[in-house]
Amino acid sequence: MQRWPEGSEADPEAARERYNSDMRATRKALREVVRADLPTAHFGLGIVFVASAAVGYFAGPAAGALVAGAFGALFFGALVVMFLRGIRGMDAARRAYLFTFGWANWV
């Protein structure tokens, strides 16, 4: 016998619907928190440029190119995933760009 917070007369379907509605609200709030926009992604790209130049200056050009190349590989990997999901054109590029550089939202 299942124990429900509402007691023995609980309606499992109502509890399931309440759970689903709470999960939708939680996911919507989470999407709002992690949302990135283009100006933020541009700022992230700028940070990568500055970091690549700084690493290149202090550790050598190969290390600076490695930092830039890692972010380039991440962008192209995200772009491939977008194409595999069926997203094409500029929308795929925008989503991959936001994924790659949108982390600047938390800097």
Rosetta constraint file for C-alpha pairs under 8 A:
AtomPair CA 3 CA 7 HARMONIC 7.04 0.50
AtomPair CA 3 CA 8 HARMONIC 7.18 0.50
AtomPair CA 4 CA 8 HARMONIC 6.74 0.50
AtomPair CA 4 CA 10 HARMONIC 6.27 0.50
AtomPair CA 5 CA 10 HARMONIC 7.84 0.50
AtomPair CA 6 CA 10 HARMONIC 5.38 0.50
AtomPair CA 10 CA 15 HARMONIC 7.85 0.50
AtomPair CA 11 CA 15 HARMONIC 6.36 0.50
AtomPair CA 12 CA 16 HARMONIC 6.09 0.50
AtomPair CA 13 CA 17 HARMONIC 6.17 0.50
AtomPair CA 14 CA 18 HARMONIC 6.09 0.50
AtomPair CA 15 CA 19 HARMONIC 6.11 0.50
AtomPair CA 16 CA 20 HARMONIC 6.14 0.50
AtomPair CA 17 CA 21 HARMONIC 6.09 0.50
AtomPair CA 18 CA 22 HARMONIC 6.14 0.50
AtomPair CA 19 CA 23 HARMONIC 6.15 0.50
AtomPair CA 20 CA 24 HARMONIC 6.19 0.50
AtomPair CA 21 CA 25 HARMONIC 6.29 0.50
AtomPair CA 22 CA 26 HARMONIC 6.16 0.50
AtomPair CA 23 CA 27 HARMONIC 6.07 0.50
AtomPair CA 24 CA 28 HARMONIC 6.09 0.50
AtomPair CA 25 CA 29 HARMONIC 6.24 0.50
AtomPair CA 26 CA 30 HARMONIC 6.19 0.50
AtomPair CA 27 CA 31 HARMONIC 6.12 0.50
AtomPair CA 28 CA 32 HARMONIC 6.38 0.50
AtomPair CA 29 CA 33 HARMONIC 6.38 0.50
AtomPair CA 30 CA 34 HARMONIC 6.32 0.50
AtomPair CA 31 CA 35 HARMONIC 5.84 0.50
AtomPair CA 36 CA 40 HARMONIC 6.49 0.50
AtomPair CA 36 CA 41 HARMONIC 7.09 0.50
AtomPair CA 36 CA 98 HARMONIC 6.42 0.50
AtomPair CA 36 CA 102 HARMONIC 5.23 0.50
AtomPair CA 36 CA 103 HARMONIC 7.55 0.50
AtomPair CA 36 CA 105 HARMONIC 6.54 0.50
AtomPair CA 37 CA 41 HARMONIC 6.35 0.50
AtomPair CA 37 CA 98 HARMONIC 6.90 0.50
AtomPair CA 37 CA 102 HARMONIC 6.95 0.50
AtomPair CA 38 CA 42 HARMONIC 6.07 0.50
AtomPair CA 38 CA 98 HARMONIC 6.80 0.50
AtomPair CA 38 CA 102 HARMONIC 7.68 0.50
AtomPair CA 39 CA 43 HARMONIC 6.26 0.50
AtomPair CA 40 CA 44 HARMONIC 6.30 0.50
AtomPair CA 40 CA 101 HARMONIC 7.69 0.50
AtomPair CA 40 CA 102 HARMONIC 5.88 0.50
AtomPair CA 40 CA 103 HARMONIC 7.89 0.50
AtomPair CA 40 CA 104 HARMONIC 5.84 0.50
AtomPair CA 40 CA 105 HARMONIC 5.78 0.50
AtomPair CA 41 CA 45 HARMONIC 6.21 0.50
AtomPair CA 41 CA 97 HARMONIC 7.03 0.50
AtomPair CA 41 CA 98 HARMONIC 5.69 0.50
AtomPair CA 41 CA 100 HARMONIC 7.84 0.50
AtomPair CA 41 CA 101 HARMONIC 4.61 0.50
AtomPair CA 41 CA 102 HARMONIC 4.31 0.50
AtomPair CA 41 CA 103 HARMONIC 7.27 0.50
AtomPair CA 41 CA 104 HARMONIC 6.43 0.50
AtomPair CA 41 CA 105 HARMONIC 7.80 0.50
AtomPair CA 42 CA 46 HARMONIC 6.23 0.50
AtomPair CA 42 CA 101 HARMONIC 7.16 0.50
AtomPair CA 43 CA 47 HARMONIC 6.25 0.50
AtomPair CA 43 CA 101 HARMONIC 7.85 0.50
AtomPair CA 43 CA 104 HARMONIC 6.39 0.50
AtomPair CA 44 CA 48 HARMONIC 6.29 0.50
AtomPair CA 44 CA 101 HARMONIC 4.81 0.50
AtomPair CA 44 CA 102 HARMONIC 6.30 0.50
AtomPair CA 44 CA 103 HARMONIC 6.68 0.50
AtomPair CA 44 CA 104 HARMONIC 4.69 0.50
AtomPair CA 45 CA 49 HARMONIC 6.28 0.50
AtomPair CA 45 CA 101 HARMONIC 5.82 0.50
AtomPair CA 46 CA 50 HARMONIC 6.22 0.50
AtomPair CA 47 CA 51 HARMONIC 5.97 0.50
AtomPair CA 48 CA 52 HARMONIC 5.91 0.50
AtomPair CA 48 CA 67 HARMONIC 7.82 0.50
AtomPair CA 48 CA 68 HARMONIC 6.88 0.50
AtomPair CA 48 CA 71 HARMONIC 7.90 0.50
AtomPair CA 49 CA 53 HARMONIC 6.15 0.50
AtomPair CA 49 CA 68 HARMONIC 7.29 0.50
AtomPair CA 50 CA 54 HARMONIC 6.06 0.50
AtomPair CA 51 CA 55 HARMONIC 5.98 0.50
AtomPair CA 51 CA 64 HARMONIC 7.75 0.50
AtomPair CA 51 CA 67 HARMONIC 7.82 0.50
AtomPair CA 52 CA 56 HARMONIC 5.86 0.50
AtomPair CA 52 CA 63 HARMONIC 7.89 0.50
AtomPair CA 52 CA 64 HARMONIC 4.46 0.50
AtomPair CA 52 CA 65 HARMONIC 6.75 0.50
AtomPair CA 52 CA 67 HARMONIC 5.69 0.50
AtomPair CA 52 CA 68 HARMONIC 5.87 0.50
AtomPair CA 53 CA 57 HARMONIC 6.01 0.50
AtomPair CA 53 CA 64 HARMONIC 6.04 0.50
AtomPair CA 54 CA 58 HARMONIC 6.14 0.50
AtomPair CA 54 CA 64 HARMONIC 7.34 0.50
AtomPair CA 55 CA 59 HARMONIC 5.41 0.50
AtomPair CA 55 CA 60 HARMONIC 6.89 0.50
AtomPair CA 55 CA 61 HARMONIC 7.71 0.50
AtomPair CA 55 CA 63 HARMONIC 6.28 0.50
AtomPair CA 55 CA 64 HARMONIC 4.93 0.50
AtomPair CA 55 CA 67 HARMONIC 7.92 0.50
AtomPair CA 56 CA 60 HARMONIC 4.56 0.50
AtomPair CA 56 CA 61 HARMONIC 4.31 0.50
AtomPair CA 56 CA 62 HARMONIC 6.80 0.50
AtomPair CA 56 CA 63 HARMONIC 5.69 0.50
AtomPair CA 56 CA 64 HARMONIC 3.85 0.50
AtomPair CA 56 CA 65 HARMONIC 7.11 0.50
AtomPair CA 57 CA 61 HARMONIC 6.78 0.50
AtomPair CA 57 CA 64 HARMONIC 7.61 0.50
AtomPair CA 59 CA 63 HARMONIC 6.10 0.50
AtomPair CA 59 CA 64 HARMONIC 7.47 0.50
AtomPair CA 60 CA 64 HARMONIC 6.63 0.50
AtomPair CA 61 CA 65 HARMONIC 6.09 0.50
AtomPair CA 62 CA 66 HARMONIC 6.10 0.50
AtomPair CA 63 CA 67 HARMONIC 6.43 0.50
AtomPair CA 64 CA 68 HARMONIC 6.43 0.50
AtomPair CA 65 CA 69 HARMONIC 5.76 0.50
AtomPair CA 66 CA 70 HARMONIC 6.01 0.50
AtomPair CA 67 CA 71 HARMONIC 6.66 0.50
AtomPair CA 68 CA 72 HARMONIC 6.17 0.50
AtomPair CA 69 CA 73 HARMONIC 5.98 0.50
AtomPair CA 70 CA 74 HARMONIC 6.20 0.50
AtomPair CA 71 CA 75 HARMONIC 6.16 0.50
AtomPair CA 71 CA 100 HARMONIC 7.05 0.50
AtomPair CA 72 CA 76 HARMONIC 6.26 0.50
AtomPair CA 73 CA 77 HARMONIC 5.94 0.50
AtomPair CA 74 CA 78 HARMONIC 6.11 0.50
AtomPair CA 74 CA 100 HARMONIC 6.38 0.50
AtomPair CA 75 CA 79 HARMONIC 6.12 0.50
AtomPair CA 75 CA 96 HARMONIC 5.84 0.50
AtomPair CA 75 CA 97 HARMONIC 6.38 0.50
AtomPair CA 75 CA 99 HARMONIC 7.74 0.50
AtomPair CA 75 CA 100 HARMONIC 5.52 0.50
AtomPair CA 76 CA 80 HARMONIC 6.15 0.50
AtomPair CA 76 CA 96 HARMONIC 7.65 0.50
AtomPair CA 77 CA 81 HARMONIC 6.36 0.50
AtomPair CA 78 CA 82 HARMONIC 6.26 0.50
AtomPair CA 78 CA 96 HARMONIC 5.04 0.50
AtomPair CA 78 CA 99 HARMONIC 7.28 0.50
AtomPair CA 78 CA 100 HARMONIC 7.51 0.50
AtomPair CA 79 CA 83 HARMONIC 6.32 0.50
AtomPair CA 79 CA 92 HARMONIC 6.30 0.50
AtomPair CA 79 CA 93 HARMONIC 6.25 0.50
AtomPair CA 79 CA 95 HARMONIC 7.89 0.50
AtomPair CA 79 CA 96 HARMONIC 5.20 0.50
AtomPair CA 80 CA 84 HARMONIC 6.16 0.50
AtomPair CA 81 CA 85 HARMONIC 6.17 0.50
AtomPair CA 82 CA 86 HARMONIC 6.46 0.50
AtomPair CA 82 CA 87 HARMONIC 5.31 0.50
AtomPair CA 82 CA 88 HARMONIC 7.29 0.50
AtomPair CA 82 CA 92 HARMONIC 5.53 0.50
AtomPair CA 82 CA 95 HARMONIC 7.69 0.50
AtomPair CA 82 CA 96 HARMONIC 7.16 0.50
AtomPair CA 83 CA 87 HARMONIC 5.22 0.50
AtomPair CA 83 CA 88 HARMONIC 5.93 0.50
AtomPair CA 83 CA 92 HARMONIC 6.90 0.50
AtomPair CA 87 CA 91 HARMONIC 6.84 0.50
AtomPair CA 87 CA 92 HARMONIC 5.39 0.50
AtomPair CA 88 CA 92 HARMONIC 5.18 0.50
AtomPair CA 89 CA 93 HARMONIC 6.66 0.50
AtomPair CA 90 CA 94 HARMONIC 5.96 0.50
AtomPair CA 91 CA 95 HARMONIC 6.13 0.50
AtomPair CA 92 CA 96 HARMONIC 6.14 0.50
AtomPair CA 93 CA 97 HARMONIC 5.98 0.50
AtomPair CA 94 CA 98 HARMONIC 6.09 0.50
AtomPair CA 95 CA 99 HARMONIC 6.09 0.50
AtomPair CA 96 CA 100 HARMONIC 6.07 0.50
AtomPair CA 97 CA 101 HARMONIC 5.99 0.50
AtomPair CA 97 CA 102 HARMONIC 7.42 0.50
AtomPair CA 98 CA 102 HARMONIC 4.70 0.50
AtomPair CA 99 CA 103 HARMONIC 7.58 0.50
AtomPair CA 103 CA 107 HARMONIC 7.48 0.50
